[in-house]
Amino acid sequence: MVVFAGSAQPRGAFHMTMDANDALETARAFPGATLFAAHTDGWVHFKEGAERLAAAFASFGVGHRLAAPEPGQPVLFAL
């Protein structure tokens, strides 16, 4: 499952993409899924990077469920 994380906050108080809590709730809702975090780093409006997201998942014992694709590298998903 691809999740748009990074807690993007381009302006104002609301977040355009998931924060770590949202991603953890998604993991709980889909217990058999591996979550591929996209859009976590690279622009100033991202408030939570890939390292912070990975730390949150690890602290809840579900770090093995989070995958971070390499920037610029394709990811193939089985259908």
Biopython code that builds the backbone (N, CA, C, O; Angstrom):
import numpy as np
from Bio.PDB.StructureBuilder import StructureBuilder

atoms = [
    (1, "MET", "N", (0.841, -1.154, 0.000)),
    (1, "MET", "CA", (0.000, 0.000, 0.000)),
    (1, "MET", "C", (0.897, 1.232, 0.000)),
    (1, "MET", "O", (1.841, 1.314, 0.786)),
    (2, "VAL", "N", (0.610, 2.181, -0.872)),
    (2, "VAL", "CA", (1.369, 3.427, -0.909)),
    (2, "VAL", "C", (0.646, 4.458, -0.046)),
    (2, "VAL", "O", (-0.544, 4.711, -0.232)),
    (3, "VAL", "N", (1.366, 5.040, 0.885)),
    (3, "VAL", "CA", (0.810, 6.101, 1.722)),
    (3, "VAL", "C", (1.597, 7.378, 1.468)),
    (3, "VAL", "O", (2.827, 7.372, 1.426)),
    (4, "PHE", "N", (0.883, 8.441, 1.306)),
    (4, "PHE", "CA", (1.509, 9.745, 1.109)),
    (4, "PHE", "C", (1.709, 10.364, 2.485)),
    (4, "PHE", "O", (0.778, 10.907, 3.080)),
    (5, "ALA", "N", (2.924, 10.273, 2.973)),
    (5, "ALA", "CA", (3.250, 10.684, 4.331)),
    (5, "ALA", "C", (3.995, 12.023, 4.294)),
    (5, "ALA", "O", (3.829, 12.801, 3.355)),
    (6, "GLY", "N", (4.797, 12.284, 5.294)),
    (6, "GLY", "CA", (5.591, 13.495, 5.341)),
    (6, "GLY", "C", (4.929, 14.658, 6.047)),
    (6, "GLY", "O", (5.572, 15.674, 6.312)),
    (7, "SER", "N", (3.658, 14.521, 6.354)),
    (7, "SER", "CA", (2.924, 15.576, 7.054)),
    (7, "SER", "C", (3.092, 16.933, 6.368)),
    (7, "SER", "O", (3.410, 17.934, 7.012)),
    (8, "ALA", "N", (2.873, 16.947, 5.057)),
    (8, "ALA", "CA", (3.055, 18.179, 4.279)),
    (8, "ALA", "C", (2.110, 19.271, 4.775)),
    (8, "ALA", "O", (0.907, 19.060, 4.928)),
    (9, "GLN", "N", (2.679, 20.415, 5.015)),
    (9, "GLN", "CA", (1.919, 21.566, 5.497)),
    (9, "GLN", "C", (2.331, 22.774, 4.654)),
    (9, "GLN", "O", (3.140, 23.593, 5.090)),
    (10, "PRO", "N", (1.763, 22.881, 3.424)),
    (10, "PRO", "CA", (2.193, 23.961, 2.544)),
    (10, "PRO", "C", (1.803, 25.342, 3.046)),
    (10, "PRO", "O", (2.541, 26.306, 2.841)),
    (11, "ARG", "N", (0.659, 25.450, 3.698)),
    (11, "ARG", "CA", (0.271, 26.709, 4.345)),
    (11, "ARG", "C", (-0.912, 26.439, 5.264)),
    (11, "ARG", "O", (-1.692, 25.515, 5.036)),
    (12, "GLY", "N", (-1.031, 27.231, 6.271)),
    (12, "GLY", "CA", (-2.116, 27.031, 7.226)),
    (12, "GLY", "C", (-1.825, 25.891, 8.177)),
    (12, "GLY", "O", (-0.730, 25.329, 8.180)),
    (13, "ALA", "N", (-2.813, 25.557, 8.979)),
    (13, "ALA", "CA", (-2.627, 24.572, 10.044)),
    (13, "ALA", "C", (-2.890, 23.133, 9.619)),
    (13, "ALA", "O", (-2.486, 22.208, 10.323)),
    (14, "PHE", "N", (-3.556, 22.918, 8.487)),
    (14, "PHE", "CA", (-3.904, 21.546, 8.157)),
    (14, "PHE", "C", (-2.798, 20.883, 7.339)),
    (14, "PHE", "O", (-2.059, 21.546, 6.611)),
    (15, "HIS", "N", (-2.702, 19.563, 7.475)),
    (15, "HIS", "CA", (-1.685, 18.780, 6.776)),
    (15, "HIS", "C", (-2.286, 18.171, 5.516)),
    (15, "HIS", "O", (-3.373, 17.595, 5.548)),
    (16, "MET", "N", (-1.574, 18.304, 4.421)),
    (16, "MET", "CA", (-2.038, 17.811, 3.133)),
    (16, "MET", "C", (-1.814, 16.305, 2.986)),
    (16, "MET", "O", (-2.560, 15.634, 2.274)),
    (17, "THR", "N", (-0.796, 15.778, 3.653)),
    (17, "THR", "CA", (-0.513, 14.344, 3.600)),
    (17, "THR", "C", (-0.473, 13.788, 5.020)),
    (17, "THR", "O", (-0.518, 14.537, 5.997)),
    (18, "MET", "N", (-0.388, 12.468, 5.116)),
    (18, "MET", "CA", (-0.417, 11.795, 6.409)),
    (18, "MET", "C", (0.777, 12.161, 7.285)),
    (18, "MET", "O", (1.879, 12.407, 6.796)),
    (19, "ASP", "N", (0.525, 12.190, 8.597)),
    (19, "ASP", "CA", (1.630, 12.240, 9.538)),
    (19, "ASP", "C", (1.847, 10.818, 10.063)),
    (19, "ASP", "O", (1.164, 9.890, 9.630)),
    (20, "ALA", "N", (2.780, 10.643, 10.981)),
    (20, "ALA", "CA", (3.094, 9.310, 11.487)),
    (20, "ALA", "C", (1.877, 8.643, 12.130)),
    (20, "ALA", "O", (1.663, 7.444, 11.949)),
    (21, "ASN", "N", (1.081, 9.408, 12.877)),
    (21, "ASN", "CA", (-0.111, 8.836, 13.505)),
    (21, "ASN", "C", (-1.100, 8.321, 12.467)),
    (21, "ASN", "O", (-1.674, 7.245, 12.635)),
    (22, "ASP", "N", (-1.303, 9.085, 11.394)),
    (22, "ASP", "CA", (-2.208, 8.642, 10.328)),
    (22, "ASP", "C", (-1.696, 7.359, 9.679)),
    (22, "ASP", "O", (-2.468, 6.435, 9.424)),
    (23, "ALA", "N", (-0.397, 7.308, 9.413)),
    (23, "ALA", "CA", (0.178, 6.120, 8.782)),
    (23, "ALA", "C", (0.068, 4.907, 9.693)),
    (23, "ALA", "O", (-0.194, 3.800, 9.222)),
    (24, "LEU", "N", (0.268, 5.106, 11.000)),
    (24, "LEU", "CA", (0.110, 4.001, 11.947)),
    (24, "LEU", "C", (-1.337, 3.520, 11.997)),
    (24, "LEU", "O", (-1.578, 2.316, 12.089)),
    (25, "GLU", "N", (-2.287, 4.421, 11.939)),
    (25, "GLU", "CA", (-3.700, 4.033, 11.899)),
    (25, "GLU", "C", (-4.008, 3.245, 10.625)),
    (25, "GLU", "O", (-4.786, 2.291, 10.653)),
    (26, "THR", "N", (-3.403, 3.644, 9.523)),
    (26, "THR", "CA", (-3.583, 2.915, 8.269)),
    (26, "THR", "C", (-3.016, 1.506, 8.400)),
    (26, "THR", "O", (-3.633, 0.543, 7.946)),
    (27, "ALA", "N", (-1.849, 1.381, 9.016)),
    (27, "ALA", "CA", (-1.257, 0.056, 9.238)),
    (27, "ALA", "C", (-2.162, -0.808, 10.100)),
    (27, "ALA", "O", (-2.297, -2.008, 9.863)),
    (28, "ARG", "N", (-2.781, -0.194, 11.100)),
    (28, "ARG", "CA", (-3.699, -0.949, 11.966)),
    (28, "ARG", "C", (-4.937, -1.390, 11.194)),
    (28, "ARG", "O", (-5.439, -2.494, 11.407)),
    (29, "ALA", "N", (-5.428, -0.545, 10.306)),
    (29, "ALA", "CA", (-6.638, -0.850, 9.537)),
    (29, "ALA", "C", (-6.399, -1.930, 8.481)),
    (29, "ALA", "O", (-7.327, -2.634, 8.083)),
    (30, "PHE", "N", (-5.145, -2.054, 8.032)),
    (30, "PHE", "CA", (-4.797, -3.047, 7.012)),
    (30, "PHE", "C", (-3.656, -3.914, 7.542)),
    (30, "PHE", "O", (-2.505, -3.737, 7.141)),
    (31, "PRO", "N", (-3.968, -4.851, 8.442)),
    (31, "PRO", "CA", (-2.926, -5.577, 9.158)),
    (31, "PRO", "C", (-2.014, -6.444, 8.296)),
    (31, "PRO", "O", (-0.910, -6.774, 8.730)),
    (32, "GLY", "N", (-2.427, -6.820, 7.108)),
    (32, "GLY", "CA", (-1.588, -7.661, 6.259)),
    (32, "GLY", "C", (-0.760, -6.887, 5.258)),
    (32, "GLY", "O", (-0.032, -7.489, 4.469)),
    (33, "ALA", "N", (-0.851, -5.578, 5.269)),
    (33, "ALA", "CA", (-0.209, -4.763, 4.231)),
    (33, "ALA", "C", (1.163, -4.254, 4.664)),
    (33, "ALA", "O", (1.409, -3.970, 5.836)),
    (34, "THR", "N", (2.041, -4.151, 3.675)),
    (34, "THR", "CA", (3.279, -3.397, 3.835)),
    (34, "THR", "C", (2.998, -1.993, 3.339)),
    (34, "THR", "O", (2.407, -1.820, 2.273)),
    (35, "LEU", "N", (3.406, -1.002, 4.085)),
    (35, "LEU", "CA", (3.166, 0.392, 3.696)),
    (35, "LEU", "C", (4.426, 0.982, 3.085)),
    (35, "LEU", "O", (5.491, 0.976, 3.702)),
    (36, "PHE", "N", (4.295, 1.485, 1.882)),
    (36, "PHE", "CA", (5.381, 2.169, 1.189)),
    (36, "PHE", "C", (5.161, 3.663, 1.358)),
    (36, "PHE", "O", (4.192, 4.217, 0.839)),
    (37, "ALA", "N", (6.053, 4.307, 2.079)),
    (37, "ALA", "CA", (5.909, 5.733, 2.366)),
    (37, "ALA", "C", (6.467, 6.550, 1.205)),
    (37, "ALA", "O", (7.635, 6.418, 0.840)),
    (38, "ALA", "N", (5.625, 7.383, 0.642)),
    (38, "ALA", "CA", (6.028, 8.274, -0.441)),
    (38, "ALA", "C", (5.866, 9.721, 0.013)),
    (38, "ALA", "O", (5.058, 10.019, 0.893)),
    (39, "HIS", "N", (6.627, 10.598, -0.584)),
    (39, "HIS", "CA", (6.533, 12.037, -0.313)),
    (39, "HIS", "C", (6.822, 12.369, 1.145)),
    (39, "HIS", "O", (6.022, 13.021, 1.816)),
    (40, "THR", "N", (7.970, 11.914, 1.624)),
    (40, "THR", "CA", (8.335, 12.231, 3.008)),
    (40, "THR", "C", (9.467, 13.244, 3.119)),
    (40, "THR", "O", (9.634, 13.871, 4.165)),
    (41, "ASP", "N", (10.227, 13.407, 2.079)),
    (41, "ASP", "CA", (11.404, 14.284, 2.142)),
    (41, "ASP", "C", (11.566, 15.042, 0.821)),
    (41, "ASP", "O", (10.995, 14.675, -0.206)),
    (42, "GLY", "N", (12.352, 16.095, 0.884)),
    (42, "GLY", "CA", (12.751, 16.775, -0.336)),
    (42, "GLY", "C", (12.225, 18.185, -0.506)),
    (42, "GLY", "O", (12.822, 18.970, -1.243)),
    (43, "TRP", "N", (11.134, 18.533, 0.147)),
    (43, "TRP", "CA", (10.608, 19.889, 0.052)),
    (43, "TRP", "C", (10.415, 20.443, 1.449)),
    (43, "TRP", "O", (10.207, 19.692, 2.402)),
    (44, "VAL", "N", (10.483, 21.731, 1.564)),
    (44, "VAL", "CA", (10.431, 22.382, 2.870)),
    (44, "VAL", "C", (9.079, 22.188, 3.572)),
    (44, "VAL", "O", (9.016, 22.269, 4.799)),
    (45, "HIS", "N", (8.011, 21.938, 2.831)),
    (45, "HIS", "CA", (6.713, 21.814, 3.490)),
    (45, "HIS", "C", (6.485, 20.456, 4.154)),
    (45, "HIS", "O", (5.463, 20.267, 4.814)),
    (46, "PHE", "N", (7.415, 19.503, 3.996)),
    (46, "PHE", "CA", (7.303, 18.231, 4.711)),
    (46, "PHE", "C", (7.780, 18.439, 6.142)),
    (46, "PHE", "O", (8.912, 18.865, 6.369)),
    (47, "LYS", "N", (6.921, 18.142, 7.100)),
    (47, "LYS", "CA", (7.229, 18.366, 8.512)),
    (47, "LYS", "C", (7.747, 17.114, 9.205)),
    (47, "LYS", "O", (8.348, 17.216, 10.275)),
    (48, "GLU", "N", (7.532, 15.929, 8.623)),
    (48, "GLU", "CA", (8.034, 14.669, 9.175)),
    (48, "GLU", "C", (8.743, 13.905, 8.064)),
    (48, "GLU", "O", (8.124, 13.541, 7.065)),
    (49, "GLY", "N", (10.027, 13.666, 8.235)),
    (49, "GLY", "CA", (10.799, 12.940, 7.244)),
    (49, "GLY", "C", (10.686, 11.438, 7.413)),
    (49, "GLY", "O", (10.034, 10.944, 8.333)),
    (50, "ALA", "N", (11.332, 10.724, 6.510)),
    (50, "ALA", "CA", (11.302, 9.260, 6.512)),
    (50, "ALA", "C", (11.868, 8.694, 7.810)),
    (50, "ALA", "O", (11.365, 7.688, 8.312)),
    (51, "GLU", "N", (12.902, 9.320, 8.359)),
    (51, "GLU", "CA", (13.500, 8.824, 9.607)),
    (51, "GLU", "C", (12.525, 8.914, 10.772)),
    (51, "GLU", "O", (12.443, 7.997, 11.589)),
    (52, "ARG", "N", (11.797, 9.999, 10.849)),
    (52, "ARG", "CA", (10.822, 10.160, 11.942)),
    (52, "ARG", "C", (9.679, 9.154, 11.793)),
    (52, "ARG", "O", (9.218, 8.587, 12.784)),
    (53, "LEU", "N", (9.226, 8.933, 10.570)),
    (53, "LEU", "CA", (8.169, 7.952, 10.327)),
    (53, "LEU", "C", (8.652, 6.558, 10.706)),
    (53, "LEU", "O", (7.928, 5.811, 11.365)),
    (54, "ALA", "N", (9.865, 6.201, 10.297)),
    (54, "ALA", "CA", (10.416, 4.889, 10.637)),
    (54, "ALA", "C", (10.561, 4.726, 12.147)),
    (54, "ALA", "O", (10.308, 3.644, 12.678)),
    (55, "ALA", "N", (10.963, 5.779, 12.839)),
    (55, "ALA", "CA", (11.093, 5.715, 14.299)),
    (55, "ALA", "C", (9.744, 5.487, 14.960)),
    (55, "ALA", "O", (9.650, 4.731, 15.927)),
    (56, "ALA", "N", (8.700, 6.130, 14.454)),
    (56, "ALA", "CA", (7.354, 5.942, 15.017)),
    (56, "ALA", "C", (6.899, 4.502, 14.826)),
    (56, "ALA", "O", (6.362, 3.896, 15.753)),
    (57, "PHE", "N", (7.108, 3.947, 13.635)),
    (57, "PHE", "CA", (6.719, 2.561, 13.383)),
    (57, "PHE", "C", (7.519, 1.613, 14.264)),
    (57, "PHE", "O", (6.961, 0.664, 14.815)),
    (58, "ALA", "N", (8.812, 1.855, 14.403)),
    (58, "ALA", "CA", (9.653, 1.001, 15.244)),
    (58, "ALA", "C", (9.208, 1.051, 16.699)),
    (58, "ALA", "O", (9.211, 0.027, 17.382)),
    (59, "SER", "N", (8.826, 2.227, 17.177)),
    (59, "SER", "CA", (8.434, 2.349, 18.584)),
    (59, "SER", "C", (7.161, 1.578, 18.904)),
    (59, "SER", "O", (6.916, 1.232, 20.060)),
    (60, "PHE", "N", (6.356, 1.310, 17.890)),
    (60, "PHE", "CA", (5.147, 0.507, 18.090)),
    (60, "PHE", "C", (5.331, -0.943, 17.653)),
    (60, "PHE", "O", (4.368, -1.707, 17.607)),
    (61, "GLY", "N", (6.564, -1.318, 17.334)),
    (61, "GLY", "CA", (6.859, -2.706, 16.986)),
    (61, "GLY", "C", (6.393, -3.125, 15.611)),
    (61, "GLY", "O", (6.258, -4.319, 15.341)),
    (62, "VAL", "N", (6.143, -2.168, 14.737)),
    (62, "VAL", "CA", (5.679, -2.503, 13.385)),
    (62, "VAL", "C", (6.618, -1.942, 12.307)),
    (62, "VAL", "O", (6.206, -1.719, 11.169)),
    (63, "GLY", "N", (7.869, -1.722, 12.677)),
    (63, "GLY", "CA", (8.838, -1.196, 11.728)),
    (63, "GLY", "C", (9.013, -2.066, 10.504)),
    (63, "GLY", "O", (9.316, -1.568, 9.420)),
    (64, "HIS", "N", (8.822, -3.375, 10.672)),
    (64, "HIS", "CA", (8.942, -4.306, 9.544)),
    (64, "HIS", "C", (7.842, -4.115, 8.500)),
    (64, "HIS", "O", (7.945, -4.633, 7.389)),
    (65, "ARG", "N", (6.800, -3.382, 8.849)),
    (65, "ARG", "CA", (5.677, -3.163, 7.931)),
    (65, "ARG", "C", (5.851, -1.918, 7.073)),
    (65, "ARG", "O", (5.034, -1.662, 6.188)),
    (66, "LEU", "N", (6.885, -1.149, 7.318)),
    (66, "LEU", "CA", (7.111, 0.106, 6.604)),
    (66, "LEU", "C", (8.269, -0.054, 5.632)),
    (66, "LEU", "O", (9.341, -0.532, 6.003)),
    (67, "ALA", "N", (8.048, 0.344, 4.395)),
    (67, "ALA", "CA", (9.096, 0.318, 3.377)),
    (67, "ALA", "C", (9.295, 1.722, 2.836)),
    (67, "ALA", "O", (8.334, 2.464, 2.631)),
    (68, "ALA", "N", (10.540, 2.077, 2.610)),
    (68, "ALA", "CA", (10.855, 3.392, 2.054)),
    (68, "ALA", "C", (11.554, 3.187, 0.716)),
    (68, "ALA", "O", (12.724, 2.805, 0.680)),
    (69, "PRO", "N", (10.850, 3.437, -0.377)),
    (69, "PRO", "CA", (11.484, 3.256, -1.685)),
    (69, "PRO", "C", (12.639, 4.232, -1.883)),
    (69, "PRO", "O", (12.612, 5.351, -1.372)),
    (70, "GLU", "N", (13.643, 3.802, -2.622)),
    (70, "GLU", "CA", (14.771, 4.665, -2.952)),
    (70, "GLU", "C", (14.317, 5.732, -3.935)),
    (70, "GLU", "O", (13.689, 5.409, -4.943)),
    (71, "PRO", "N", (14.621, 6.992, -3.666)),
    (71, "PRO", "CA", (14.234, 8.052, -4.596)),
    (71, "PRO", "C", (14.786, 7.788, -6.004)),
    (71, "PRO", "O", (15.967, 7.487, -6.176)),
    (72, "GLY", "N", (13.923, 7.905, -6.983)),
    (72, "GLY", "CA", (14.306, 7.720, -8.370)),
    (72, "GLY", "C", (14.351, 6.283, -8.837)),
    (72, "GLY", "O", (14.618, 6.029, -10.011)),
    (73, "GLN", "N", (14.096, 5.330, -7.948)),
    (73, "GLN", "CA", (14.120, 3.920, -8.313)),
    (73, "GLN", "C", (12.697, 3.380, -8.423)),
    (73, "GLN", "O", (11.861, 3.673, -7.569)),
    (74, "PRO", "N", (12.415, 2.606, -9.450)),
    (74, "PRO", "CA", (11.057, 2.060, -9.592)),
    (74, "PRO", "C", (10.765, 0.991, -8.530)),
    (74, "PRO", "O", (11.667, 0.305, -8.048)),
    (75, "VAL", "N", (9.509, 0.876, -8.191)),
    (75, "VAL", "CA", (9.037, -0.160, -7.280)),
    (75, "VAL", "C", (7.966, -0.947, -8.017)),
    (75, "VAL", "O", (7.007, -0.369, -8.527)),
    (76, "LEU", "N", (8.124, -2.254, -8.074)),
    (76, "LEU", "CA", (7.140, -3.104, -8.739)),
    (76, "LEU", "C", (6.224, -3.728, -7.692)),
    (76, "LEU", "O", (6.683, -4.275, -6.690)),
    (77, "PHE", "N", (4.939, -3.636, -7.942)),
    (77, "PHE", "CA", (3.935, -4.200, -7.043)),
    (77, "PHE", "C", (3.253, -5.362, -7.723)),
    (77, "PHE", "O", (2.900, -5.273, -8.899)),
    (78, "ALA", "N", (3.064, -6.451, -7.001)),
    (78, "ALA", "CA", (2.332, -7.607, -7.530)),
    (78, "ALA", "C", (0.832, -7.289, -7.506)),
    (78, "ALA", "O", (0.333, -6.674, -6.564)),
    (79, "LEU", "N", (0.146, -7.706, -8.523)),
    (79, "LEU", "CA", (-1.308, -7.497, -8.556)),
    (79, "LEU", "C", (-2.039, -8.691, -8.019)),
    (79, "LEU", "O", (-3.269, -8.692, -7.972)),
]
sb = StructureBuilder()
sb.init_structure("model")
sb.init_model(0)
sb.init_chain("A")
sb.init_seg("    ")
for serial, (resi, resn, name, xyz) in enumerate(atoms, 1):
    if name == "N":
        sb.init_residue(resn, " ", resi, " ")
    sb.init_atom(name, np.array(xyz, "f"), 0.0, 1.0, " ", f" {name:<3s}", serial, name[0])
structure = sb.get_structure()
